[in-house]
């Protein structure tokens, strides 16, 4: 950055030039000097500042979701927010975390490779204490997790990964899965030591206990979607309320929902003693129902159609004869156009 001279310094410089103490060529040479930026070829920057800002925005959403979900599960206030987003080598990350700690190896499907979610031991033991019925106070111990404690933390991490999937949904349909939990950082060599990674540091506070959660993503894993980590792509996707891929995902999920459908022949109120006395061959006469009357076809708890009973092959079936209530269909294309306006 160019240094700004004060008025006194400018006056002294002009006086020195006028008296001949300093040649004007010397001033020109100093002004013409080019700025040199130091570049370490052993540690090249692979993420632009814009991509770092996008990653930070994604994980700010992830932090809000995690705050809500963990607070509900632990029934106490938990605060999670993004402290920093940096790029460094994997070796520097491994050296910066304590031993032992809680290291979750995350499979980043459909992306190749894995990522690391590291939870500070103080936060880990505070969560375990809270889930075991304690007040959630931090325990100043340095030991490995027992099998029971590891199983409890697996449930917490799986919930956190669900929040991560939602936070990344604007960029990719990420399906993170917990691989295994390690306690020694030296046993979690997912990439070469000199490989560049992006490190998202999340400051976590549970009551009076404070610690860090670190999410480490190698460049090799995130490289296929690096072009989507731009402010223009991110904010345009948020403004539209989701991409076409997201709308197709919503359609697929809605298509798989199970809905109860009932063809109601009729109804009658019977005392319990009459119901208990029913036996095969008894005839129950339905009130206000004739054989010519259509059946009412109900979807969920709403009457939608009239129909009549019959057979289709060897199966009992009904045939729709009249629409009682039009089913409103959601037009995703119109919603997309409204979101863009």
C-alpha positions as CSV (number, residue, x, y, z in Angstrom):
1,X,0.0,0.0,0.0
2,X,1.4,3.5,-1.0
3,X,2.4,5.6,2.0
4,X,0.6,9.0,2.2
5,X,3.0,11.9,3.1
6,X,1.9,14.6,5.5
7,X,2.0,18.3,4.5
8,X,5.1,18.9,6.6
9,X,6.9,16.0,4.8
10,X,5.9,17.3,1.4
11,X,7.2,20.8,2.3
12,X,10.5,19.3,3.5
13,X,10.9,17.3,0.3
14,X,10.2,20.3,-1.9
15,X,12.7,22.3,0.2
16,X,15.4,19.6,-0.2
17,X,14.9,19.5,-4.0
18,X,15.1,23.2,-4.3
19,X,18.3,23.4,-2.3
20,X,19.8,20.5,-4.3
21,X,20.1,18.1,-1.4
22,X,18.0,15.6,-3.3
23,X,17.9,15.1,-7.0
24,X,14.5,14.9,-8.7
25,X,15.7,11.7,-10.5
26,X,16.0,10.0,-7.1
27,X,12.4,10.8,-6.3
28,X,11.3,9.5,-9.7
29,X,13.2,6.2,-9.1
30,X,11.6,5.7,-5.8
31,X,8.2,6.3,-7.2
32,X,8.8,4.0,-10.2
33,X,9.8,1.0,-8.0
34,X,7.4,-1.9,-8.6
35,X,5.7,-3.6,-5.6
36,X,6.8,-7.1,-5.0
37,X,4.4,-9.7,-3.6
38,X,6.0,-12.6,-1.9
39,X,4.7,-16.0,-3.2
40,X,5.5,-19.3,-1.6
41,X,5.7,-22.0,-4.2
42,X,5.6,-24.7,-1.5
43,X,2.2,-23.4,-0.4
44,X,0.3,-22.0,-3.4
45,X,-3.0,-20.3,-2.9
46,X,-5.7,-22.3,-4.8
47,X,-8.8,-20.5,-3.5
48,X,-9.6,-17.0,-4.5
49,X,-10.8,-14.4,-2.0
50,X,-14.3,-14.6,-3.6
51,X,-14.4,-18.4,-3.2
52,X,-13.3,-18.1,0.5
53,X,-16.1,-15.6,1.1
54,X,-18.6,-17.9,-0.5
55,X,-17.5,-20.8,1.6
56,X,-17.8,-18.6,4.7
57,X,-21.4,-17.6,3.7
58,X,-22.3,-21.3,3.2
59,X,-21.0,-22.2,6.7
60,X,-22.7,-19.2,8.4
61,X,-25.9,-20.9,7.3
62,X,-24.5,-24.2,8.6
63,X,-23.7,-22.6,11.9
64,X,-27.2,-21.3,12.4
65,X,-28.7,-24.7,11.6
66,X,-26.3,-26.4,14.0
67,X,-27.1,-23.9,16.8
68,X,-30.8,-24.6,16.5
69,X,-30.6,-28.4,16.2
70,X,-28.0,-29.0,19.0
71,X,-29.8,-26.6,21.3
72,X,-33.0,-28.6,20.8
73,X,-31.2,-32.0,21.3
74,X,-29.2,-31.0,24.4
75,X,-32.0,-28.7,25.8
76,X,-29.6,-25.9,26.5
77,X,-28.3,-22.9,24.6
78,X,-25.5,-23.6,22.2
79,X,-23.9,-20.8,20.1
80,X,-22.0,-21.7,16.9
81,X,-20.6,-19.1,14.5
82,X,-17.9,-18.9,11.9
83,X,-14.7,-17.6,13.4
84,X,-12.5,-17.8,10.3
85,X,-12.0,-19.4,6.9
86,X,-8.4,-20.0,5.8
87,X,-6.4,-22.0,3.3
88,X,-3.3,-23.9,4.5
89,X,-1.6,-27.2,4.0
90,X,-3.0,-30.4,5.5
91,X,0.1,-30.8,7.6
92,X,-0.4,-27.4,9.2
93,X,-3.9,-28.3,10.0
94,X,-2.9,-31.7,11.6
95,X,-0.2,-29.9,13.7
96,X,-2.7,-27.3,15.0
97,X,-5.2,-29.7,16.6
98,X,-4.7,-31.4,20.0
99,X,-4.0,-35.1,20.6
100,X,-6.2,-36.8,21.6
101,X,-9.3,-35.2,20.0
102,X,-12.5,-36.1,18.2
103,X,-11.8,-36.5,14.5
104,X,-14.6,-37.6,12.2
105,X,-13.7,-38.7,8.7
106,X,-16.5,-37.6,6.4
107,X,-17.3,-39.2,3.0
108,X,-18.3,-36.3,0.8
109,X,-20.5,-38.1,-1.7
110,X,-21.0,-37.4,-4.7
111,X,-17.6,-35.6,-4.4
112,X,-14.5,-37.7,-4.4
113,X,-12.4,-38.0,-1.3
114,X,-13.1,-37.2,2.3
115,X,-13.1,-34.3,4.7
116,X,-12.4,-33.9,8.4
117,X,-14.7,-32.6,11.1
118,X,-12.7,-32.0,14.3
119,X,-14.4,-31.2,17.6
120,X,-12.5,-29.7,20.5
121,X,-12.2,-32.2,23.5
122,X,-13.7,-29.5,25.8
123,X,-16.8,-29.3,23.6
124,X,-17.0,-33.1,23.2
125,X,-17.0,-33.9,26.9
126,X,-19.4,-31.1,27.6
127,X,-21.9,-32.5,25.1
128,X,-21.4,-36.0,26.6
129,X,-21.9,-34.7,30.1
130,X,-25.1,-33.0,29.1
131,X,-26.5,-36.1,27.3
132,X,-25.7,-38.3,30.3
133,X,-27.8,-36.0,32.5
134,X,-25.2,-33.6,33.8
135,X,-25.1,-29.8,33.6
136,X,-22.8,-29.8,30.6
137,X,-19.7,-28.6,32.4
138,X,-16.4,-29.0,30.8
139,X,-14.1,-31.8,32.0
140,X,-10.4,-31.0,31.9
141,X,-9.1,-34.5,30.9
142,X,-7.0,-35.7,28.1
143,X,-8.1,-39.2,27.3
144,X,-9.6,-41.3,24.4
145,X,-13.3,-41.7,24.2
146,X,-14.9,-44.9,25.5
147,X,-17.0,-47.0,23.2
148,X,-20.2,-45.6,24.8
149,X,-19.0,-42.0,24.5
150,X,-17.9,-42.6,20.9
151,X,-21.4,-44.0,20.0
152,X,-23.0,-40.9,21.6
153,X,-20.8,-38.6,19.5
154,X,-21.6,-40.5,16.3
155,X,-25.2,-39.5,16.8
156,X,-24.3,-35.9,17.3
157,X,-22.0,-35.9,14.2
158,X,-24.7,-37.5,12.1
159,X,-27.1,-34.7,13.1
160,X,-24.4,-32.1,12.3
161,X,-23.9,-33.6,8.8
162,X,-27.6,-33.2,8.1
163,X,-27.2,-29.5,8.7
164,X,-24.2,-29.5,6.4
165,X,-26.2,-31.1,3.6
166,X,-28.8,-28.4,3.8
167,X,-26.2,-25.6,4.0
168,X,-24.5,-26.9,0.8
169,X,-27.8,-27.5,-1.1
170,X,-27.5,-24.2,-3.0
171,X,-24.2,-25.5,-4.6
172,X,-24.5,-29.3,-4.7
173,X,-26.7,-32.1,-3.5
174,X,-24.1,-33.1,-0.9
175,X,-24.7,-36.4,0.9
176,X,-22.0,-36.4,3.7
177,X,-21.6,-39.7,5.6
178,X,-19.7,-40.5,8.7
179,X,-16.8,-42.9,7.9
180,X,-15.1,-43.4,11.2
181,X,-14.0,-41.5,14.3
182,X,-10.3,-41.2,15.1
183,X,-8.7,-39.7,18.2
184,X,-5.1,-39.4,17.0
185,X,-4.6,-36.8,14.2
186,X,-1.7,-38.9,12.7
187,X,-4.1,-41.7,11.9
188,X,-6.3,-39.4,9.7
189,X,-4.1,-39.0,6.6
190,X,-6.8,-38.4,4.0
191,X,-4.5,-36.4,1.6
192,X,-0.7,-35.8,1.3
193,X,0.7,-33.4,3.9
194,X,1.5,-30.7,1.3
195,X,-2.0,-30.7,-0.2
196,X,-3.9,-27.4,0.2
197,X,-7.1,-27.5,2.2
198,X,-9.7,-24.9,3.2
199,X,-10.3,-24.8,6.9
200,X,-13.6,-23.5,8.4
201,X,-13.2,-22.7,12.1
202,X,-16.4,-22.6,14.0
203,X,-16.4,-21.1,17.5
204,X,-18.7,-23.1,19.7
205,X,-20.0,-22.2,23.1
206,X,-22.0,-24.5,25.4
207,X,-22.9,-22.7,28.6
208,X,-19.5,-21.6,30.1
209,X,-17.6,-24.0,27.9
210,X,-15.9,-22.6,24.8
211,X,-14.1,-24.5,22.1
212,X,-13.7,-24.9,18.3
213,X,-15.1,-27.1,15.6
214,X,-12.9,-27.3,12.6
215,X,-14.1,-28.5,9.2
216,X,-11.2,-29.3,6.8
217,X,-12.0,-29.8,3.1
218,X,-9.1,-30.7,0.7
219,X,-8.8,-28.9,-2.5
220,X,-8.9,-32.2,-4.5
221,X,-12.3,-32.9,-3.0
222,X,-13.9,-29.5,-3.7
223,X,-12.2,-28.9,-7.1
224,X,-15.1,-30.3,-9.2
225,X,-17.4,-27.5,-7.9
226,X,-14.9,-24.8,-7.5
227,X,-16.5,-22.8,-10.3
228,X,-19.8,-22.7,-8.3
229,X,-18.1,-21.1,-5.3
230,X,-18.6,-17.6,-6.7
231,X,-20.7,-14.8,-5.3
232,X,-22.6,-14.4,-8.5
233,X,-23.6,-18.1,-8.6
234,X,-24.3,-18.3,-4.8
235,X,-26.5,-15.1,-4.6
236,X,-28.4,-15.8,-7.9
237,X,-29.2,-19.3,-6.5
238,X,-30.5,-17.9,-3.2
239,X,-32.5,-15.2,-5.0
240,X,-34.2,-17.7,-7.2
241,X,-35.1,-19.7,-4.1
242,X,-33.2,-22.7,-5.5
243,X,-32.0,-24.1,-8.8
244,X,-33.9,-26.3,-11.2
245,X,-32.1,-29.3,-9.7
246,X,-33.5,-28.4,-6.3
247,X,-37.0,-28.2,-7.7
248,X,-36.6,-31.6,-9.3
249,X,-35.5,-32.9,-5.9
250,X,-38.6,-31.5,-4.3
251,X,-40.8,-33.2,-7.0
252,X,-39.1,-36.5,-6.4
253,X,-39.5,-36.3,-2.6
254,X,-43.2,-35.3,-2.9
255,X,-43.8,-38.2,-5.3
256,X,-42.6,-40.7,-2.7
257,X,-44.9,-39.5,0.1
258,X,-47.5,-42.1,1.2
259,X,-51.1,-40.8,1.4
260,X,-54.0,-42.8,2.9
261,X,-56.9,-43.2,0.4
262,X,-60.3,-44.7,1.5
263,X,-63.4,-45.6,-0.5
264,X,-66.1,-45.2,2.2
265,X,-69.1,-47.4,1.7
266,X,-71.1,-45.9,4.5
267,X,-71.1,-45.4,8.2
268,X,-73.1,-46.4,11.3
269,X,-72.9,-45.8,15.0
270,X,-73.0,-49.0,17.1
271,X,-72.8,-49.6,20.9
272,X,-69.7,-51.4,21.9
273,X,-71.8,-54.4,23.2
274,X,-73.2,-54.8,19.6
275,X,-69.7,-54.7,18.1
276,X,-68.5,-57.3,20.6
277,X,-71.4,-59.6,19.7
278,X,-70.8,-59.6,15.9
279,X,-70.1,-62.9,14.3
280,X,-69.6,-64.2,10.8
281,X,-72.8,-64.0,8.7
282,X,-74.3,-61.1,10.6
283,X,-75.6,-58.2,8.4
284,X,-74.9,-54.6,9.4
285,X,-77.3,-52.1,7.8
286,X,-75.7,-48.8,7.1
287,X,-77.7,-45.7,7.8
288,X,-78.8,-43.3,5.0
289,X,-77.1,-45.4,2.4
290,X,-78.6,-47.1,-0.7
291,X,-77.1,-49.6,-3.1
292,X,-77.3,-47.1,-6.0
293,X,-75.5,-44.3,-4.0
294,X,-71.9,-43.6,-5.1
295,X,-69.1,-44.2,-2.7
296,X,-67.1,-41.3,-1.3
297,X,-63.4,-41.5,-2.1
298,X,-61.3,-39.7,0.6
299,X,-57.6,-38.7,0.3
300,X,-56.1,-38.0,3.7
301,X,-59.0,-36.5,5.6
302,X,-60.6,-34.7,2.6
303,X,-63.4,-35.9,0.4
304,X,-62.2,-35.7,-3.2
305,X,-64.3,-38.0,-5.5
306,X,-67.4,-40.0,-6.0
307,X,-66.7,-43.6,-7.1
308,X,-68.3,-47.0,-7.6
309,X,-67.0,-50.3,-6.5
310,X,-66.0,-53.2,-8.8
311,X,-63.3,-55.7,-9.7
312,X,-60.1,-55.3,-11.7
313,X,-58.9,-58.8,-12.4
314,X,-58.8,-60.5,-9.1
315,X,-58.5,-57.3,-7.1
316,X,-61.2,-55.1,-5.6
317,X,-61.2,-51.7,-7.2
318,X,-63.2,-48.4,-7.5
319,X,-63.9,-46.3,-10.6
320,X,-63.9,-42.5,-10.2
321,X,-67.2,-41.0,-11.4
322,X,-67.2,-37.4,-10.2
323,X,-64.7,-34.9,-8.9
324,X,-65.9,-33.3,-5.6
325,X,-62.9,-31.0,-5.0
326,X,-60.3,-29.9,-7.5
327,X,-56.7,-30.9,-6.5
328,X,-54.5,-27.8,-6.6
329,X,-51.3,-28.6,-8.4
330,X,-48.2,-26.6,-7.7
331,X,-46.6,-25.0,-10.8
332,X,-42.9,-25.0,-10.1
333,X,-42.1,-23.0,-13.2
334,X,-44.3,-20.2,-12.2
335,X,-42.7,-20.2,-8.7
336,X,-39.3,-20.0,-10.3
337,X,-40.3,-17.0,-12.5
338,X,-41.8,-15.2,-9.5
339,X,-38.6,-15.7,-7.6
340,X,-36.6,-14.2,-10.4
341,X,-38.8,-11.1,-10.7
